Amino acid sequence: MEIIVYSKSQCVQCAATVKSLEAKGIKHQVIDLTENHEAMKTVQAMGYRQVPVVVAGSEHWCGFRPDMISRIFS
């Protein structure tokens, strides 16, 4: 399953999300929305207005959600 974390620099929740994924050994890709305007459009089209936005297969959510990370990747 492809995991994408859409983030921005100096985002505490983004850093916590990435750290949690790394601690569980989950391969993921981080896309900085300040550097990728197409990705920003994608996230906005999904209805999100804050970061991080995590896309894991057909699941997606925003914010630091250790409950979702544990549920999806346990």
Buried (B, 14 or more C-beta within 10 A) or exposed (E): EEBBBBBBEEBEBBBBBBEBBEEEEBEBEBBBBEEEEEBBEBBEEEEBEEBBBBBBEEEBBBBBBEEBBEEBBE
